[in-house]
C-alpha cells in the first residue's frame, strides 16, 4: 500500500514539474473548428476540416515550445502554415487562441499580403481561401504556460497574394 501511494505521489510530482501535451477530444476539436470557420463563413469561404496528422504535427511543436518555456517561435522549413499563441495559464476554452487571432481582423485591409502583414497575419491564415485543413495541438510548460499551435494545409500568407 505504501509503495502504491509513493508511486502515485511520484507520478503527480513528475506531472507538475514537467511539461505535458493536452489531449484535444472531439468536442474541443469541434470548438476550435467552429471558431476558425466563423470568420470564413462571414466571407463565404469554405469551411476548414480537421486533420489528425496535422494535429499530431502541431502538438509535437507545442510540446517543444513548452519544453523551452521561454518564447514562441515558428518551426523552420515548414510545409504548413502555422499560428501560435501563448497564454500564461491553461484556458477553460481552448479555442481562445483562435479568438485572439480572429481579433486581428481590425488590422486587416483587403489587399495583397505585403511586408506589413504581421499585425493581421494570424487572421489572414485563418481566412486564407486555399487552405482546406487544420490541425491543432496544445501543451503546458513547467511554469504552467499554455502553448497552442495550429498548422494549416495548404499554407497561406503568400507575399503578393490576396487571402481570398
DSSP file (Angstrom, degrees, kcal/mol; ACC not computed):
  #  RESIDUE AA STRUCTURE BP1 BP2  ACC     N-H-->O    O-->H-N    N-H-->O    O-->H-N    TCO  KAPPA ALPHA  PHI   PSI    X-CA   Y-CA   Z-CA
    1    1 A X     >        0   0    0      0, 0.0     4,-2.2     0, 0.0     5,-0.2   0.000 360.0 360.0 360.0 -44.3    0.0    0.0    0.0
    2    2 A X  H  >  +     0   0    0      1,-0.2     4,-2.4     2,-0.2     5,-0.1   0.884 360.0  51.1 -63.8 -38.5    2.8    2.4    0.9
    3    3 A X  H  > S+     0   0    0      2,-0.2     4,-2.4     1,-0.2    -1,-0.2   0.879 109.3  50.5 -68.8 -36.1    4.6    1.7   -2.4
    4    4 A X  H  > S+     0   0    0      2,-0.2     4,-2.2     1,-0.2    -2,-0.2   0.919 112.0  47.2 -64.9 -43.5    1.4    2.3   -4.4
    5    5 A X  H  X S+     0   0    0     -4,-2.2     4,-2.4     2,-0.2    -2,-0.2   0.899 111.4  51.7 -64.5 -40.5    0.9    5.6   -2.7
    6    6 A X  H  X S+     0   0    0     -4,-2.4     4,-2.6     2,-0.2    -2,-0.2   0.923 110.4  48.0 -61.9 -45.0    4.6    6.6   -3.2
    7    7 A X  H  X S+     0   0    0     -4,-2.4     4,-2.4     2,-0.2    -2,-0.2   0.881 111.1  51.1 -64.7 -38.3    4.3    5.8   -6.9
    8    8 A X  H  X S+     0   0    0     -4,-2.2     4,-2.1     2,-0.2    -1,-0.2   0.924 112.2  46.3 -63.5 -44.9    1.1    7.8   -7.2
    9    9 A X  H  X S+     0   0    0     -4,-2.4     4,-2.6     2,-0.2    -2,-0.2   0.906 111.6  52.0 -64.2 -41.8    2.8   10.8   -5.5
   10   10 A X  H  X S+     0   0    0     -4,-2.6     4,-2.4     1,-0.2    -2,-0.2   0.907 109.7  49.1 -61.6 -42.8    5.9   10.4   -7.7
   11   11 A X  H  X S+     0   0    0     -4,-2.4     4,-2.2     2,-0.2    -1,-0.2   0.892 111.3  50.1 -63.9 -40.2    3.7   10.5  -10.8
   12   12 A X  H  X S+     0   0    0     -4,-2.1     4,-2.1     2,-0.2    -2,-0.2   0.918 111.2  47.9 -64.9 -44.1    1.9   13.6   -9.6
   13   13 A X  H  X S+     0   0    0     -4,-2.6     4,-2.5     1,-0.2    -2,-0.2   0.910 111.5  50.9 -63.2 -42.4    5.2   15.4   -8.9
   14   14 A X  H  X S+     0   0    0     -4,-2.4     4,-0.7     1,-0.2    -1,-0.2   0.898 110.1  50.3 -62.0 -40.2    6.5   14.4  -12.3
   15   15 A X  H  < S+     0   0    0     -4,-2.2     3,-0.4     1,-0.2    -1,-0.2   0.884 113.8  44.8 -64.9 -39.4    3.4   15.7  -13.9
   16   16 A X  H  < S+     0   0    0     -4,-2.1    -2,-0.2     1,-0.2    -1,-0.2   0.864 116.4  44.8 -73.4 -36.6    3.6   19.0  -12.1
   17   17 A X  H  < S+     0   0    0     -4,-2.5     2,-0.3    -5,-0.2    -1,-0.2   0.428 110.3  58.7 -92.6   2.1    7.3   19.5  -12.7
   18   18 A X  S  < S-     0   0    0     -4,-0.7     2,-0.1    -3,-0.4   122,-0.0  -0.892  84.7-105.4-128.5 158.7    7.4   18.6  -16.4
   19   19 A X        -     0   0    0     -2,-0.3     2,-0.3    44,-0.1   122,-0.2  -0.434  40.3-174.0 -75.3 157.0    5.7   19.9  -19.5
   20   20 A X  E     -A  140   0A   0    120,-2.2   120,-2.8    -2,-0.1     2,-0.2  -0.996  24.9-111.2-153.2 152.9    3.0   17.8  -21.0
   21   21 A X  E     -A  139   0A   0     -2,-0.3     2,-0.5   118,-0.2   118,-0.3  -0.484  27.6-135.2 -78.4 153.4    0.7   17.6  -24.0
   22   22 A X  E     -A  138   0A   0    116,-2.1   116,-0.6    -2,-0.2     2,-0.3  -0.960  18.6-127.5-113.1 125.2   -3.0   18.3  -23.7
   23   23 A X        -     0   0    0     -2,-0.5     2,-0.8   114,-0.1   114,-0.1  -0.523  13.8-148.2 -73.6 133.1   -5.4   15.9  -25.4
   24   24 A X        -     0   0    0     -2,-0.3    -1,-0.1   112,-0.1   112,-0.1  -0.873  16.3-160.8-103.2 102.8   -7.9   17.5  -27.7
   25   25 A X     >  -     0   0    0     -2,-0.8     4,-2.6     1,-0.1     3,-0.2  -0.175  38.4 -91.1 -74.2 176.6  -11.1   15.4  -27.7
   26   26 A X  H  > S+     0   0    0      1,-0.2     4,-2.4     2,-0.2     5,-0.1   0.832 126.1  55.2 -62.8 -33.0  -13.7   15.7  -30.4
   27   27 A X  H  > S+     0   0    0      2,-0.2     4,-2.0     1,-0.2    -1,-0.2   0.917 111.3  44.2 -65.5 -42.1  -15.7   18.4  -28.5
   28   28 A X  H  > S+     0   0    0     -3,-0.2     4,-2.3     2,-0.2    -2,-0.2   0.914 113.0  51.3 -68.2 -42.7  -12.6   20.6  -28.2
   29   29 A X  H  X S+     0   0    0     -4,-2.6     4,-2.5     1,-0.2    -2,-0.2   0.921 109.6  51.2 -57.9 -43.5  -11.6   20.0  -31.9
   30   30 A X  H  X S+     0   0    0     -4,-2.4     4,-2.8     1,-0.2    -1,-0.2   0.907 109.0  49.6 -61.9 -43.3  -15.2   21.0  -32.9
   31   31 A X  H  X S+     0   0    0     -4,-2.0     4,-2.1     2,-0.2    -1,-0.2   0.883 111.1  49.9 -66.0 -36.4  -15.0   24.2  -30.9
   32   32 A X  H  X S+     0   0    0     -4,-2.3     4,-2.0     2,-0.2    -2,-0.2   0.914 112.7  47.1 -65.4 -43.0  -11.6   25.1  -32.5
   33   33 A X  H  X S+     0   0    0     -4,-2.5     4,-3.2     2,-0.2     5,-0.2   0.912 109.9  53.1 -64.4 -42.9  -13.1   24.4  -35.9
   34   34 A X  H  X S+     0   0    0     -4,-2.8     4,-1.6     1,-0.2    -1,-0.2   0.922 109.4  48.8 -58.6 -44.4  -16.2   26.5  -35.2
   35   35 A X  H  X S+     0   0    0     -4,-2.1     4,-0.8     2,-0.2    -1,-0.2   0.894 114.2  45.8 -65.6 -39.3  -14.1   29.4  -34.2
   36   36 A X  H >X S+     0   0    0     -4,-2.0     4,-1.1     1,-0.2     3,-0.6   0.952 115.7  45.7 -63.5 -48.8  -11.9   29.1  -37.3
   37   37 A X  H 3X S+     0   0    0     -4,-3.2     4,-2.7     1,-0.2    -2,-0.2   0.661  95.4  75.8 -75.8 -16.1  -14.9   28.7  -39.6
   38   38 A X  H 3X S+     0   0    0     -4,-1.6     4,-1.5    -5,-0.2    -1,-0.2   0.940 102.7  39.5 -58.1 -48.4  -16.9   31.5  -38.0
   39   39 A X  H <X S+     0   0    0     -4,-0.8     4,-1.0    -3,-0.6    -1,-0.2   0.874 114.5  53.2 -70.7 -37.1  -14.8   34.1  -39.8
   40   40 A X  H ><>S+     0   0    0     -4,-1.1     5,-2.9     1,-0.2     3,-0.5   0.893 105.8  54.3 -64.8 -39.4  -14.6   32.1  -43.0
   41   41 A X  H ><5S+     0   0    0     -4,-2.7     3,-1.6     1,-0.2    -1,-0.2   0.900 102.5  56.8 -61.9 -41.5  -18.4   31.8  -43.1
   42   42 A X  H 3<5S+     0   0    0     -4,-1.5    -1,-0.2     1,-0.3    -2,-0.2   0.811 112.7  42.0 -58.6 -29.7  -18.7   35.6  -42.9
   43   43 A X  T <<5S-     0   0    0     -4,-1.0    -1,-0.3    -3,-0.5    -2,-0.2   0.324 114.8-116.1 -99.7   5.3  -16.5   35.9  -46.1
   44   44 A X  T < 5 +     0   0    0     -3,-1.6     2,-0.4     1,-0.2    -3,-0.2   0.873  65.4 148.1  58.7  39.5  -18.3   33.0  -47.8
   45   45 A X      < -     0   0    0     -5,-2.9    -1,-0.2    -8,-0.1    -2,-0.1  -0.873  55.9 -98.3-102.0 136.2  -15.1   30.9  -47.8
   46   46 A X        -     0   0    0     -2,-0.4    -1,-0.1     1,-0.1    -3,-0.0  -0.153  46.7 -97.9 -55.4 147.4  -15.4   27.1  -47.5
   47   47 A X        -     0   0    0      1,-0.1     2,-0.2    -7,-0.0    -1,-0.1  -0.248  32.1-118.4 -63.3 149.7  -15.0   25.6  -44.0
   48   48 A X        -     0   0    0    -15,-0.2     2,-0.3    78,-0.1    85,-0.2  -0.559  25.5-143.0 -78.4 154.0  -11.8   24.1  -42.9
   49   49 A X  E     -b  133   0A   0     83,-2.1    85,-2.5    -2,-0.2     2,-0.3  -0.880  20.4-106.1-116.5 155.9  -11.8   20.4  -41.9
   50   50 A X  E     -b  134   0A   0     -2,-0.3     2,-0.5    83,-0.2    85,-0.2  -0.601  28.4-163.7 -81.7 137.1   -9.8   18.8  -39.1
   51   51 A X     >  -     0   0    0     83,-2.2     4,-2.2    -2,-0.3     5,-0.1  -0.976  10.0-159.5-125.2 117.2   -6.8   16.7  -40.0
   52   52 A X  H  > S+     0   0    0     -2,-0.5     4,-2.3     1,-0.2     5,-0.2   0.849  92.9  54.0 -64.0 -36.8   -5.4   14.3  -37.3
   53   53 A X  H  > S+     0   0    0      2,-0.2     4,-1.7     1,-0.2    -1,-0.2   0.918 111.6  44.8 -65.1 -42.7   -2.0   14.0  -38.9
   54   54 A X  H  > S+     0   0    0      2,-0.2     4,-2.5     1,-0.2    81,-0.3   0.878 110.8  55.4 -67.6 -36.9   -1.6   17.8  -39.0
   55   55 A X  H  X S+     0   0    0     -4,-2.2     4,-2.6     2,-0.2    -2,-0.2   0.903 106.9  49.6 -62.3 -41.3   -2.9   17.9  -35.4
   56   56 A X  H  X S+     0   0    0     -4,-2.3     4,-2.0     2,-0.2    -1,-0.2   0.889 110.7  50.8 -64.0 -38.6   -0.2   15.5  -34.2
   57   57 A X  H  X S+     0   0    0     -4,-1.7     4,-1.5     2,-0.2    -2,-0.2   0.912 111.7  47.0 -63.8 -43.9    2.4   17.7  -36.0
   58   58 A X  H  X S+     0   0    0     -4,-2.5     4,-2.5     1,-0.2    79,-0.3   0.892 110.3  52.8 -65.5 -40.9    1.1   20.8  -34.2
   59   59 A X  H  X S+     0   0    0     -4,-2.6     4,-2.4     1,-0.2    -1,-0.2   0.889 104.7  56.0 -62.8 -39.5    1.1   19.0  -30.9
   60   60 A X  H  X S+     0   0    0     -4,-2.0     4,-1.7     1,-0.2    -1,-0.2   0.908 111.0  43.9 -58.8 -42.7    4.7   18.0  -31.4
   61   61 A X  H  X S+     0   0    0     -4,-1.5     4,-2.6     2,-0.2    -2,-0.2   0.887 110.2  54.7 -72.7 -38.5    5.7   21.7  -31.8
   62   62 A X  H  X S+     0   0    0     -4,-2.5     4,-2.2     1,-0.2    -2,-0.2   0.910 109.4  49.0 -59.4 -40.9    3.5   22.8  -28.9
   63   63 A X  H  X S+     0   0    0     -4,-2.4     4,-2.2     2,-0.2    -1,-0.2   0.886 109.0  52.3 -66.5 -38.8    5.3   20.3  -26.7
   64   64 A X  H  X S+     0   0    0     -4,-1.7     4,-2.1     2,-0.2    -2,-0.2   0.927 110.5  47.6 -62.0 -44.6    8.7   21.6  -28.0
   65   65 A X  H  X S+     0   0    0     -4,-2.6     4,-2.9     1,-0.2     5,-0.4   0.884 110.5  52.5 -63.2 -38.3    7.8   25.2  -27.1
   66   66 A X  H  < S+     0   0    0     -4,-2.2    76,-0.6     2,-0.2    -1,-0.2   0.873 107.5  51.9 -65.8 -36.6    6.6   24.0  -23.7
   67   67 A X  H  < S+     0   0    0     -4,-2.2    -2,-0.2     1,-0.2    -1,-0.2   0.914 113.1  44.1 -64.4 -42.1    9.9   22.3  -23.1
   68   68 A X  H  < S-     0   0    0     -4,-2.1    -2,-0.2    -5,-0.1    -1,-0.2   0.903  85.5-176.6 -68.5 -41.2   11.8   25.5  -24.0
   69   69 A X     <  +     0   0    0     -4,-2.9    -3,-0.1    -5,-0.2     3,-0.1   0.790  54.7  85.9  50.9  38.5    9.3   27.5  -21.9
   70   70 A X  S    S-     0   0    0      1,-0.5     2,-0.3    -5,-0.4    -1,-0.1   0.533  92.6 -13.2-139.5 -13.6   10.7   30.9  -22.8
   71   71 A X        -     0   0    0     -6,-0.3    -1,-0.5     2,-0.1     2,-0.4  -0.980  59.2-106.8-170.6 172.5    9.2   32.2  -26.0
   72   72 A X        +     0   0    0     -2,-0.3     2,-0.3    -3,-0.1    14,-0.1  -0.950  40.3 157.3-114.1 142.4    7.2   31.3  -29.1
   73   73 A X        -     0   0    0     -2,-0.4     2,-0.2     3,-0.0    -2,-0.1  -0.978  39.5 -99.5-156.3 156.5    8.7   30.9  -32.5
   74   74 A X        -     0   0    0     -2,-0.3     2,-0.2     1,-0.1    10,-0.0  -0.460  37.1-105.9 -82.6 150.9    7.8   29.2  -35.7
   75   75 A X        -     0   0    0     -2,-0.2     3,-0.5     1,-0.1     2,-0.2  -0.506  41.8-122.7 -67.5 139.2    9.2   25.9  -36.8
   76   76 A X  S    S+     0   0    0      1,-0.2    -1,-0.1    -2,-0.2    -3,-0.0  -0.547  84.9  18.4 -87.9 154.3   11.7   26.4  -39.6
   77   77 A X  S    S+     0   0    0     -2,-0.2     2,-0.3     1,-0.2    -1,-0.2   0.883  86.4 169.7  60.4  43.0   11.4   24.8  -43.0
   78   78 A X        -     0   0    0     -3,-0.5    -1,-0.2     1,-0.1     4,-0.1  -0.636  38.5-158.4 -94.9 143.2    7.7   24.0  -42.6
   79   79 A X  S    S+     0   0    0     -2,-0.3    76,-0.5     2,-0.1     2,-0.3   0.452  77.5  68.2 -91.7  -3.1    5.3   22.8  -45.3
   80   80 A X  S    S-     0   0    0     74,-0.1    73,-0.2    73,-0.1     2,-0.2  -0.794  86.2-112.2-113.8 155.5    2.3   24.0  -43.3
   81   81 A X  E     -C  152   0A   0     71,-2.5    71,-2.1    -2,-0.3     2,-0.4  -0.500  41.4-155.9 -72.3 158.1    1.0   27.4  -42.4
   82   82 A X  E     -C  151   0A   0     69,-0.2     2,-0.4    -2,-0.2    69,-0.2  -0.981  22.9-176.5-149.0 131.2    1.3   28.0  -38.6
   83   83 A X  E     -C  150   0A   0     67,-2.6    67,-2.7    -2,-0.4     2,-0.4  -0.977  14.4-172.5-119.6 139.7   -0.3   30.1  -35.9
   84   84 A X  E     -C  149   0A   0     -2,-0.4     2,-0.3    65,-0.2    65,-0.2  -0.992   5.4-176.8-132.9 138.0    0.9   30.0  -32.3
   85   85 A X  E     -C  148   0A   0     63,-2.7    63,-2.7    -2,-0.4     2,-0.4  -0.973   9.9-157.1-131.2 155.0   -0.5   31.5  -29.2
   86   86 A X  E     -C  147   0A   0     -2,-0.3     2,-0.4    61,-0.2    61,-0.2  -0.997   9.4-176.3-128.8 129.5    0.8   31.6  -25.6
   87   87 A X  E     -C  146   0A   0     59,-2.4    59,-3.4    -2,-0.4    -2,-0.0  -0.987  31.2-128.5-128.2 138.4   -1.4   32.1  -22.6
   88   88 A X  S    S+     0   0    0     -2,-0.4     2,-0.3    57,-0.2    -1,-0.1   0.752  93.0  19.5 -63.2 -24.9    0.0   32.3  -19.1
   89   89 A X  S    S-     0   0    0     56,-0.1     2,-0.2    57,-0.1    57,-0.2  -0.965  98.7 -85.4-139.4 157.8   -2.4   29.7  -17.8
   90   90 A X        -     0   0    0     54,-0.4     2,-0.1    -2,-0.3     4,-0.1  -0.456  50.2-133.9 -64.6 125.1   -4.5   26.9  -19.4
   91   91 A X        -     0   0    0     -2,-0.2     3,-0.1     1,-0.1    -1,-0.1  -0.332  10.3-125.9 -77.5 161.6   -7.8   28.5  -20.6
   92   92 A X  S    S+     0   0    0      1,-0.2     2,-0.6    -2,-0.1    -1,-0.1   0.848 105.3  44.2 -70.0 -35.0  -11.2   26.9  -20.0
   93   93 A X  S >  S-     0   0    0      1,-0.1     3,-1.8   -62,-0.0    -1,-0.2  -0.941  71.2-160.7-116.8 111.5  -11.9   27.2  -23.7
   94   94 A X  T >  S+     0   0    0     -2,-0.6     3,-1.1     1,-0.3     4,-0.3   0.711  86.8  71.9 -66.5 -19.9   -9.0   26.1  -25.9
   95   95 A X  T 3> S+     0   0    0      1,-0.2     4,-2.2     2,-0.2     3,-0.4   0.509  70.1  95.7 -74.0  -0.4  -10.5   27.9  -28.9
   96   96 A X  H <> S+     0   0    0     -3,-1.8     4,-2.3     1,-0.2    -1,-0.2   0.841  77.5  58.6 -56.4 -34.9   -9.4   31.2  -27.1
   97   97 A X  H <> S+     0   0    0     -3,-1.1     4,-1.8     2,-0.2    -1,-0.2   0.916 106.5  46.4 -60.9 -43.0   -6.2   31.2  -29.2
   98   98 A X  H  > S+     0   0    0     -3,-0.4     4,-2.8    -4,-0.3    -2,-0.2   0.890 108.8  56.0 -66.7 -38.9   -8.3   31.2  -32.4
   99   99 A X  H  X S+     0   0    0     -4,-2.2     4,-1.6     1,-0.2    -2,-0.2   0.916 106.5  50.7 -58.4 -43.1  -10.4   34.0  -31.0
  100  100 A X  H  < S+     0   0    0     -4,-2.3     4,-0.4     1,-0.2    -1,-0.2   0.911 110.9  48.4 -61.6 -42.0   -7.3   36.1  -30.4
  101  101 A X  H >< S+     0   0    0     -4,-1.8     3,-1.5     1,-0.2    22,-0.3   0.913 109.2  52.7 -64.9 -41.0   -6.2   35.5  -33.9
  102  102 A X  H >< S+     0   0    0     -4,-2.8     3,-1.7     1,-0.3    -1,-0.2   0.793  97.3  67.0 -65.1 -27.2   -9.6   36.5  -35.3
  103  103 A X  G >< S+     0   0    0     -4,-1.6     3,-1.1     1,-0.3    -1,-0.3   0.651  82.4  75.7 -68.5 -13.8   -9.4   39.7  -33.3
  104  104 A X  G X   +     0   0    0     -3,-1.5     3,-2.3    -4,-0.4     4,-0.5   0.581  67.5  95.2 -70.2  -8.5   -6.6   40.8  -35.6
  105  105 A X  G X  S+     0   0    0     -3,-1.7     3,-1.4     1,-0.3    -1,-0.2   0.809  70.4  67.9 -51.6 -33.0   -9.3   41.4  -38.1
  106  106 A X  G <  S+     0   0    0     -3,-1.1    -1,-0.3     1,-0.3    -2,-0.1   0.745 102.0  46.5 -62.7 -22.3   -9.4   45.1  -37.0
  107  107 A X  G <  S+     0   0    0     -3,-2.3     2,-0.3    12,-0.2    -1,-0.3   0.496  91.6 108.6 -94.6  -5.6   -5.9   45.5  -38.6
  108  108 A X    <   -     0   0    0     -3,-1.4     2,-0.4    -4,-0.5     9,-0.0  -0.551  42.4-177.6 -82.4 132.9   -6.8   43.7  -41.8
  109  109 A X        -     0   0    0     -2,-0.3     2,-0.9     2,-0.1    11,-0.0  -0.999  36.3-114.2-124.7 129.4   -7.1   45.6  -45.1
  110  110 A X  S    S+     0   0    0     -2,-0.4     2,-0.3    52,-0.1    52,-0.1  -0.485  73.7 104.0 -69.5 105.9   -8.1   43.6  -48.1
  111  111 A X  S    S-     0   0    0     -2,-0.9    52,-0.4    50,-0.1    -2,-0.1  -0.951  80.3 -59.9-166.2 169.4   -5.1   43.8  -50.4
  112  112 A X        -     0   0    0     -2,-0.3    50,-0.3    50,-0.2     2,-0.2  -0.331  66.5 -95.9 -59.7 145.7   -2.2   41.6  -51.4
  113  113 A X        +     0   0    0     48,-3.1    47,-3.5    45,-0.5     2,-0.2  -0.444  57.7 168.7 -63.4 130.6   -0.1   40.4  -48.5
  114  114 A X    >   -     0   0    0     45,-0.2     3,-1.3    -2,-0.2    -1,-0.1  -0.520  54.0 -69.0-128.3-163.7    2.9   42.7  -48.2
  115  115 A X  T 3  S+     0   0    0      1,-0.3     3,-0.4    -2,-0.2    -2,-0.1   0.608 125.6  63.5 -69.5 -10.9    5.7   43.4  -45.7
  116  116 A X  T >   +     0   0    0      1,-0.2     3,-0.6     2,-0.1    -1,-0.3   0.125  69.6 108.0 -97.1  19.9    3.2   44.8  -43.3
  117  117 A X  G X>  +     0   0    0     -3,-1.3     3,-1.2     1,-0.2     4,-0.8   0.658  49.6  88.8 -74.4 -16.8    1.3   41.6  -42.8
  118  118 A X  G >4 S+     0   0    0     -3,-0.4     3,-0.5     1,-0.3     4,-0.4   0.807  80.2  57.9 -58.7 -36.7    2.4   40.8  -39.3
  119  119 A X  G <4 S+     0   0    0     -3,-0.6    -1,-0.3     1,-0.2   -12,-0.2   0.817 125.6  20.4 -65.2 -29.5   -0.4   42.7  -37.4
  120  120 A X  G <> S+     0   0    0     -3,-1.2     4,-2.7    -4,-0.3    -1,-0.2   0.206  90.9 112.5-121.9  14.0   -3.1   40.6  -39.1
  121  121 A X  H <X S+     0   0    0     -4,-0.8     4,-1.5    -3,-0.5    -3,-0.1   0.813  77.8  50.1 -63.6 -33.8   -1.0   37.6  -40.2
  122  122 A X  H  > S+     0   0    0     -4,-0.4     4,-1.9     2,-0.2    -1,-0.2   0.934 113.2  47.7 -67.2 -44.7   -2.7   35.1  -37.9
  123  123 A X  H  > S+     0   0    0    -22,-0.3     4,-2.0     1,-0.2    -2,-0.2   0.925 109.6  51.8 -61.5 -46.1   -6.1   36.3  -39.0
  124  124 A X  H  X S+     0   0    0     -4,-2.7     4,-0.6     1,-0.2    33,-0.2   0.834 107.8  52.7 -65.3 -29.9   -5.2   36.1  -42.7
  125  125 A X  H >< S+     0   0    0     -4,-1.5     3,-0.7    -5,-0.2    -1,-0.2   0.914 107.8  51.9 -67.2 -40.9   -4.0   32.5  -42.2
  126  126 A X  H 3< S+     0   0    0     -4,-1.9    -2,-0.2     1,-0.2    -1,-0.2   0.895 118.8  35.9 -59.6 -40.8   -7.4   31.6  -40.6
  127  127 A X  H 3< S+     0   0    0     -4,-2.0     2,-0.2    -5,-0.1    -1,-0.2   0.384  79.7 135.9 -97.5   4.1   -9.3   33.1  -43.6
  128  128 A X    X<  -     0   0    0     -3,-0.7     3,-1.3    -4,-0.6    36,-0.2  -0.359  49.5-146.1 -59.8 116.7   -6.9   32.0  -46.4
  129  129 A X  T 3  S+     0   0    0     34,-3.3    -1,-0.2     1,-0.3    35,-0.1   0.851  92.5  52.6 -56.6 -42.4   -9.2   30.7  -49.1
  130  130 A X  T 3  S+     0   0    0     33,-0.3     2,-0.3    25,-0.1    -1,-0.3   0.659  86.3  98.0 -74.1 -14.5   -6.9   28.0  -50.5
  131  131 A X    <   +     0   0    0     -3,-1.3    23,-0.3     1,-0.2    24,-0.1  -0.597  41.9 165.8 -73.8 131.2   -6.3   26.5  -47.0
  132  132 A X        +     0   0    0     21,-2.0   -83,-2.1    -2,-0.3     2,-0.3   0.599  53.6  47.1-120.2 -20.5   -8.7   23.5  -46.5
  133  133 A X  E     -bD  49 153A   0     20,-2.5    20,-2.3   -85,-0.2     2,-0.3  -0.942  53.2-177.6-132.4 149.2   -7.4   21.6  -43.5
  134  134 A X  E     -bD  50 152A   0    -85,-2.5   -83,-2.2    -2,-0.3     2,-0.3  -0.981   3.8-177.9-139.0 151.0   -6.3   22.5  -40.0
  135  135 A X  E     - D   0 151A   0     16,-1.8    16,-2.8    -2,-0.3     2,-0.3  -0.970  11.7-165.0-146.6 138.7   -4.9   20.5  -37.0
  136  136 A X  E     - D   0 150A   0     -2,-0.3     2,-0.3    14,-0.2    14,-0.2  -0.895   5.8-172.1-128.1 154.3   -4.0   22.0  -33.6
  137  137 A X  E     - D   0 149A   0     12,-2.8    12,-2.8    -2,-0.3     2,-0.3  -0.976   5.2-158.9-143.0 156.0   -2.1   20.8  -30.6
  138  138 A X  E     +AD  22 148A   0   -116,-0.6  -116,-2.1    -2,-0.3     2,-0.3  -0.944   9.1 176.3-135.9 153.7   -1.6   22.1  -27.1
  139  139 A X  E     -AD  21 147A   0      8,-1.8     8,-3.1    -2,-0.3     2,-0.4  -0.983  20.3-138.4-153.0 155.6    1.0   21.7  -24.3
  140  140 A X  E     -AD  20 146A   0   -120,-2.8  -120,-2.2    -2,-0.3     6,-0.2  -0.957  21.4-140.6-117.6 135.5    1.6   23.1  -20.9
  141  141 A X    >   -     0   0    0      4,-2.4     3,-1.6    -2,-0.4   -74,-0.1  -0.296  32.1 -96.7 -87.6 173.8    5.1   24.1  -19.7
  142  142 A X  T 3  S+     0   0    0    -76,-0.6  -124,-0.1     1,-0.3    -1,-0.1   0.851 126.7  53.7 -56.0 -36.3    6.7   23.6  -16.3
  143  143 A X  T 3  S-     0   0    0    -77,-0.2    -1,-0.3     1,-0.1  -126,-0.0   0.546 122.6-107.0 -79.0  -6.2    5.7   27.2  -15.4
  144  144 A X    <   +     0   0    0     -3,-1.6   -54,-0.4     1,-0.3    -2,-0.1   0.435  68.1 150.1  95.1   0.4    2.1   26.5  -16.3
  145  145 A X        -     0   0    0    -56,-0.1    -4,-2.4   -79,-0.1     2,-0.5  -0.399  41.5-134.0 -68.4 145.2    2.1   28.4  -19.6
  146  146 A X  E     -CD  87 140A   0    -59,-3.4   -59,-2.4    -6,-0.2     2,-0.5  -0.901  15.9-163.2-106.8 120.5   -0.3   27.1  -22.3
  147  147 A X  E     -CD  86 139A   0     -8,-3.1    -8,-1.8    -2,-0.5     2,-0.5  -0.916   5.7-172.2-107.5 126.2    1.1   26.8  -25.8
  148  148 A X  E     -CD  85 138A   0    -63,-2.7   -63,-2.7    -2,-0.5     2,-0.4  -0.976   5.1-179.4-123.8 119.9   -1.5   26.5  -28.6
  149  149 A X  E     -CD  84 137A   0    -12,-2.8   -12,-2.8    -2,-0.5     2,-0.4  -0.971   7.5-174.4-124.3 131.6   -0.3   25.7  -32.2
  150  150 A X  E     -CD  83 136A   0    -67,-2.7   -67,-2.6    -2,-0.4     2,-0.3  -0.992   7.6-161.2-122.1 135.7   -2.4   25.3  -35.3
  151  151 A X  E     -CD  82 135A   0    -16,-2.8   -16,-1.8    -2,-0.4     2,-0.4  -0.886   8.5-152.4-114.1 149.5   -1.0   24.2  -38.6
  152  152 A X  E     -CD  81 134A   0    -71,-2.1   -71,-2.5    -2,-0.3     2,-0.4  -0.941   9.3-125.6-129.4 140.1   -2.7   24.7  -42.0
  153  153 A X  E    S+ D   0 133A   0    -20,-2.3   -20,-2.5    -2,-0.4   -21,-2.0  -0.997  96.8  19.5-135.4 130.6   -2.7   22.9  -45.3
  154  154 A X  S    S-     0   0    0     -2,-0.4    -1,-0.2   -23,-0.3   -21,-0.1   0.744 103.0-125.0 -66.8 161.4   -2.1   24.3  -47.7
  155  155 A X        -     0   0    0    -76,-0.5     2,-0.2    -2,-0.1     3,-0.1  -0.182  25.3-159.4 -69.6 165.3   -0.4   27.2  -46.1
  156  156 A X        +     0   0    0      1,-0.1   -31,-0.1    -4,-0.1    -1,-0.1  -0.422  54.0  83.3-123.3-159.3   -1.3   30.9  -46.6
  157  157 A X        +     0   0    0    -33,-0.2     2,-0.5     1,-0.2    -1,-0.1   0.883  53.2 173.8  62.0  44.2    0.1   34.3  -46.3
  158  158 A X    >   -     0   0    0     -3,-0.1     3,-2.2     4,-0.1   -45,-0.5  -0.720  37.6-113.2 -82.7 125.3    2.0   34.4  -49.5
  159  159 A X  T 3  S+     0   0    0     -2,-0.5   -45,-0.2     1,-0.3     3,-0.1  -0.320 102.4  21.6 -56.0 132.1    3.5   37.8  -50.2
  160  160 A X  T 3  S+     0   0    0    -47,-3.5     2,-0.3     1,-0.3    -1,-0.3   0.294 105.1 101.2  91.3  -9.4    1.8   39.4  -53.2
  161  161 A X    <   -     0   0    0     -3,-2.2   -48,-3.1   -48,-0.1    -1,-0.3  -0.800  68.5-127.6-108.5 151.1   -1.4   37.3  -53.0
  162  162 A X        -     0   0    0     -2,-0.3   -50,-0.2   -50,-0.3    -4,-0.1  -0.685  22.8-124.2 -88.5 149.7   -4.7   38.2  -51.5
  163  163 A X              0   0    0    -52,-0.4   -34,-3.3    -2,-0.3   -33,-0.3   0.786 360.0 360.0 -67.3 -26.1   -6.2   35.9  -48.9
  164  164 A X              0   0    0    -36,-0.2    -1,-0.2   -35,-0.1   -36,-0.0   0.290 360.0 360.0-154.2 360.0   -9.4   35.3  -50.8
